[in-house]
Amino acid sequence: MCLGVPGKIVARYEVDGLPMGKIDFGGTVREACLAYVPEAGVGDYTVIHVGFAISRLSEEEAQATLEMLREIIQLEEEIGPADGAL
């Protein structure tokens, strides 16, 4: 399963000609490549997958997704992790 997580761009810069950014995931800041979303700027929300911003989304969409992820984490804490069987 692949997971893209929404984060907010808090800084934008270039490294060796590639657009890069610092992305805030609710207090945890990581670096990501912004080449796939060249129009994204500081303050925008993006979906990050394996170190790449793959799409922009609204703050409302980002907050809704983050809330759903929090609920999944809370549920896992209450009932235990899934055994991986599908």
Rosetta constraint file for C-alpha pairs under 8 A:
AtomPair CA 2 CA 49 HARMONIC 7.96 0.50
AtomPair CA 3 CA 49 HARMONIC 6.52 0.50
AtomPair CA 4 CA 47 HARMONIC 5.53 0.50
AtomPair CA 4 CA 48 HARMONIC 5.16 0.50
AtomPair CA 4 CA 49 HARMONIC 4.54 0.50
AtomPair CA 4 CA 50 HARMONIC 7.86 0.50
AtomPair CA 5 CA 47 HARMONIC 5.27 0.50
AtomPair CA 5 CA 48 HARMONIC 5.25 0.50
AtomPair CA 5 CA 49 HARMONIC 6.69 0.50
AtomPair CA 5 CA 66 HARMONIC 7.79 0.50
AtomPair CA 6 CA 25 HARMONIC 7.06 0.50
AtomPair CA 6 CA 45 HARMONIC 6.46 0.50
AtomPair CA 6 CA 46 HARMONIC 5.45 0.50
AtomPair CA 6 CA 47 HARMONIC 4.34 0.50
AtomPair CA 6 CA 48 HARMONIC 6.06 0.50
AtomPair CA 6 CA 62 HARMONIC 5.53 0.50
AtomPair CA 6 CA 65 HARMONIC 7.32 0.50
AtomPair CA 6 CA 66 HARMONIC 7.06 0.50
AtomPair CA 7 CA 23 HARMONIC 5.64 0.50
AtomPair CA 7 CA 24 HARMONIC 5.33 0.50
AtomPair CA 7 CA 25 HARMONIC 4.78 0.50
AtomPair CA 7 CA 26 HARMONIC 7.50 0.50
AtomPair CA 7 CA 45 HARMONIC 5.47 0.50
AtomPair CA 7 CA 46 HARMONIC 5.60 0.50
AtomPair CA 7 CA 47 HARMONIC 6.43 0.50
AtomPair CA 7 CA 48 HARMONIC 6.96 0.50
AtomPair CA 7 CA 62 HARMONIC 7.38 0.50
AtomPair CA 8 CA 23 HARMONIC 5.33 0.50
AtomPair CA 8 CA 24 HARMONIC 5.07 0.50
AtomPair CA 8 CA 25 HARMONIC 6.73 0.50
AtomPair CA 8 CA 42 HARMONIC 7.70 0.50
AtomPair CA 8 CA 43 HARMONIC 6.07 0.50
AtomPair CA 8 CA 44 HARMONIC 5.73 0.50
AtomPair CA 8 CA 45 HARMONIC 4.40 0.50
AtomPair CA 8 CA 46 HARMONIC 6.41 0.50
AtomPair CA 9 CA 21 HARMONIC 6.32 0.50
AtomPair CA 9 CA 22 HARMONIC 5.88 0.50
AtomPair CA 9 CA 23 HARMONIC 4.58 0.50
AtomPair CA 9 CA 24 HARMONIC 6.36 0.50
AtomPair CA 9 CA 41 HARMONIC 6.69 0.50
AtomPair CA 9 CA 42 HARMONIC 4.92 0.50
AtomPair CA 9 CA 43 HARMONIC 5.39 0.50
AtomPair CA 9 CA 44 HARMONIC 5.65 0.50
AtomPair CA 9 CA 45 HARMONIC 6.25 0.50
AtomPair CA 9 CA 46 HARMONIC 7.39 0.50
AtomPair CA 10 CA 21 HARMONIC 7.23 0.50
AtomPair CA 10 CA 22 HARMONIC 5.62 0.50
AtomPair CA 10 CA 23 HARMONIC 5.85 0.50
AtomPair CA 10 CA 24 HARMONIC 6.53 0.50
AtomPair CA 10 CA 42 HARMONIC 5.21 0.50
AtomPair CA 10 CA 43 HARMONIC 6.09 0.50
AtomPair CA 11 CA 21 HARMONIC 5.32 0.50
AtomPair CA 11 CA 22 HARMONIC 5.05 0.50
AtomPair CA 11 CA 23 HARMONIC 7.37 0.50
AtomPair CA 11 CA 42 HARMONIC 5.70 0.50
AtomPair CA 12 CA 19 HARMONIC 7.16 0.50
AtomPair CA 12 CA 20 HARMONIC 5.80 0.50
AtomPair CA 12 CA 21 HARMONIC 4.31 0.50
AtomPair CA 12 CA 22 HARMONIC 6.57 0.50
AtomPair CA 12 CA 41 HARMONIC 6.84 0.50
AtomPair CA 12 CA 42 HARMONIC 6.42 0.50
AtomPair CA 13 CA 19 HARMONIC 5.90 0.50
AtomPair CA 13 CA 20 HARMONIC 5.33 0.50
AtomPair CA 13 CA 21 HARMONIC 6.06 0.50
AtomPair CA 14 CA 18 HARMONIC 5.24 0.50
AtomPair CA 14 CA 19 HARMONIC 4.57 0.50
AtomPair CA 14 CA 20 HARMONIC 5.44 0.50
AtomPair CA 15 CA 19 HARMONIC 6.67 0.50
AtomPair CA 15 CA 20 HARMONIC 6.68 0.50
AtomPair CA 18 CA 33 HARMONIC 7.19 0.50
AtomPair CA 18 CA 34 HARMONIC 7.65 0.50
AtomPair CA 18 CA 35 HARMONIC 6.50 0.50
AtomPair CA 19 CA 33 HARMONIC 6.12 0.50
AtomPair CA 19 CA 34 HARMONIC 5.20 0.50
AtomPair CA 19 CA 35 HARMONIC 5.59 0.50
AtomPair CA 19 CA 38 HARMONIC 7.41 0.50
AtomPair CA 20 CA 31 HARMONIC 7.03 0.50
AtomPair CA 20 CA 32 HARMONIC 5.76 0.50
AtomPair CA 20 CA 33 HARMONIC 4.47 0.50
AtomPair CA 20 CA 34 HARMONIC 5.14 0.50
AtomPair CA 20 CA 35 HARMONIC 7.44 0.50
AtomPair CA 21 CA 31 HARMONIC 5.65 0.50
AtomPair CA 21 CA 32 HARMONIC 5.47 0.50
AtomPair CA 21 CA 33 HARMONIC 6.39 0.50
AtomPair CA 21 CA 34 HARMONIC 6.54 0.50
AtomPair CA 22 CA 29 HARMONIC 6.29 0.50
AtomPair CA 22 CA 30 HARMONIC 5.60 0.50
AtomPair CA 22 CA 31 HARMONIC 4.62 0.50
AtomPair CA 22 CA 32 HARMONIC 6.48 0.50
AtomPair CA 23 CA 29 HARMONIC 5.31 0.50
AtomPair CA 23 CA 30 HARMONIC 5.30 0.50
AtomPair CA 23 CA 31 HARMONIC 5.99 0.50
AtomPair CA 23 CA 32 HARMONIC 6.79 0.50
AtomPair CA 24 CA 28 HARMONIC 5.65 0.50
AtomPair CA 24 CA 29 HARMONIC 4.39 0.50
AtomPair CA 24 CA 30 HARMONIC 6.68 0.50
AtomPair CA 25 CA 29 HARMONIC 6.05 0.50
AtomPair CA 25 CA 30 HARMONIC 7.84 0.50
AtomPair CA 31 CA 51 HARMONIC 7.01 0.50
AtomPair CA 32 CA 48 HARMONIC 7.37 0.50
AtomPair CA 32 CA 51 HARMONIC 4.65 0.50
AtomPair CA 32 CA 52 HARMONIC 5.21 0.50
AtomPair CA 32 CA 53 HARMONIC 6.44 0.50
AtomPair CA 33 CA 51 HARMONIC 6.24 0.50
AtomPair CA 33 CA 52 HARMONIC 4.77 0.50
AtomPair CA 33 CA 53 HARMONIC 6.11 0.50
AtomPair CA 34 CA 38 HARMONIC 6.09 0.50
AtomPair CA 34 CA 40 HARMONIC 7.49 0.50
AtomPair CA 34 CA 52 HARMONIC 6.34 0.50
AtomPair CA 34 CA 53 HARMONIC 5.33 0.50
AtomPair CA 34 CA 54 HARMONIC 7.86 0.50
AtomPair CA 35 CA 52 HARMONIC 7.83 0.50
AtomPair CA 35 CA 53 HARMONIC 7.58 0.50
AtomPair CA 36 CA 52 HARMONIC 7.54 0.50
AtomPair CA 36 CA 53 HARMONIC 6.41 0.50
AtomPair CA 36 CA 54 HARMONIC 5.76 0.50
AtomPair CA 36 CA 55 HARMONIC 7.42 0.50
AtomPair CA 37 CA 53 HARMONIC 6.53 0.50
AtomPair CA 37 CA 54 HARMONIC 6.48 0.50
AtomPair CA 37 CA 55 HARMONIC 6.16 0.50
AtomPair CA 37 CA 56 HARMONIC 7.07 0.50
AtomPair CA 40 CA 44 HARMONIC 6.10 0.50
AtomPair CA 40 CA 46 HARMONIC 7.82 0.50
AtomPair CA 40 CA 56 HARMONIC 6.91 0.50
AtomPair CA 44 CA 56 HARMONIC 7.16 0.50
AtomPair CA 44 CA 57 HARMONIC 7.67 0.50
AtomPair CA 44 CA 58 HARMONIC 7.63 0.50
AtomPair CA 44 CA 59 HARMONIC 7.72 0.50
AtomPair CA 45 CA 56 HARMONIC 5.81 0.50
AtomPair CA 45 CA 57 HARMONIC 5.57 0.50
AtomPair CA 45 CA 58 HARMONIC 6.33 0.50
AtomPair CA 45 CA 59 HARMONIC 6.23 0.50
AtomPair CA 45 CA 62 HARMONIC 6.72 0.50
AtomPair CA 46 CA 53 HARMONIC 5.89 0.50
AtomPair CA 46 CA 54 HARMONIC 7.05 0.50
AtomPair CA 46 CA 55 HARMONIC 5.50 0.50
AtomPair CA 46 CA 56 HARMONIC 4.30 0.50
AtomPair CA 46 CA 57 HARMONIC 5.73 0.50
AtomPair CA 46 CA 62 HARMONIC 7.95 0.50
AtomPair CA 47 CA 53 HARMONIC 5.54 0.50
AtomPair CA 47 CA 54 HARMONIC 5.73 0.50
AtomPair CA 47 CA 55 HARMONIC 5.44 0.50
AtomPair CA 47 CA 56 HARMONIC 6.37 0.50
AtomPair CA 47 CA 57 HARMONIC 7.29 0.50
AtomPair CA 48 CA 52 HARMONIC 5.38 0.50
AtomPair CA 48 CA 53 HARMONIC 4.39 0.50
AtomPair CA 48 CA 54 HARMONIC 6.07 0.50
AtomPair CA 48 CA 55 HARMONIC 7.81 0.50
AtomPair CA 49 CA 53 HARMONIC 6.42 0.50
AtomPair CA 49 CA 54 HARMONIC 6.83 0.50
AtomPair CA 57 CA 61 HARMONIC 6.18 0.50
AtomPair CA 57 CA 62 HARMONIC 6.52 0.50
AtomPair CA 58 CA 62 HARMONIC 6.22 0.50
AtomPair CA 59 CA 63 HARMONIC 6.05 0.50
AtomPair CA 60 CA 64 HARMONIC 6.14 0.50
AtomPair CA 61 CA 65 HARMONIC 6.19 0.50
AtomPair CA 62 CA 66 HARMONIC 6.13 0.50
AtomPair CA 63 CA 67 HARMONIC 6.07 0.50
AtomPair CA 64 CA 68 HARMONIC 6.30 0.50
AtomPair CA 65 CA 69 HARMONIC 6.29 0.50
AtomPair CA 66 CA 70 HARMONIC 6.21 0.50
AtomPair CA 67 CA 71 HARMONIC 6.26 0.50
AtomPair CA 68 CA 72 HARMONIC 6.31 0.50
AtomPair CA 69 CA 73 HARMONIC 6.29 0.50
AtomPair CA 70 CA 74 HARMONIC 6.13 0.50
AtomPair CA 71 CA 75 HARMONIC 6.04 0.50
AtomPair CA 72 CA 76 HARMONIC 6.15 0.50
AtomPair CA 73 CA 77 HARMONIC 6.25 0.50
AtomPair CA 74 CA 78 HARMONIC 6.30 0.50
AtomPair CA 75 CA 79 HARMONIC 6.15 0.50
AtomPair CA 75 CA 80 HARMONIC 7.72 0.50
AtomPair CA 76 CA 80 HARMONIC 4.86 0.50
AtomPair CA 76 CA 81 HARMONIC 5.27 0.50
AtomPair CA 76 CA 82 HARMONIC 7.65 0.50
AtomPair CA 77 CA 81 HARMONIC 7.41 0.50
